[in-house]
Amino acid sequence: MEKAFVAQRVANKLFATENAIDAAMVEASEMMSEMLKARKELGVSAVVGDQASAKLVEAIAALGAARTAMVEAHGVLGETKLRLGIRTKLAGFEMKEASAASVREARRQAS
């Protein structure tokens, strides 16, 4: 199989993974927002749910680290593509657009 097609398959998975991490970060951030609003609406002490909030902050930090790692992997794969002699631009427009649409739909349903 032609190298460019194989590389495109990898690029599609890379874009999908990056988008999935971004979507997870959005969801986790929105969850934090909902938890804080709920506490306020219920009129309970800040102590209530504090451990859950702390764990969620840890999860968001882990997602941030995962995002940084994927950005670095993206760079390394870009260099690898060039070393393999692949000069074409590997685009993931369809994957990016589909992921953006799914995030918009999830937000719409949450409203």
GIRA-V159914 format. One record per run of one state. SS is the DSSP state (a for helix, b for strand, c for the rest). FROM is the first residue (numbers start at 1). LEN is the number of residues. Records with the same first field share a line. If there is no record, write none. Layout:
SS=FROM-LEN  FROM-LEN
//
This chain:
c=1-2  43-7  84-9  111-1
a=3-40  50-34  93-18
//
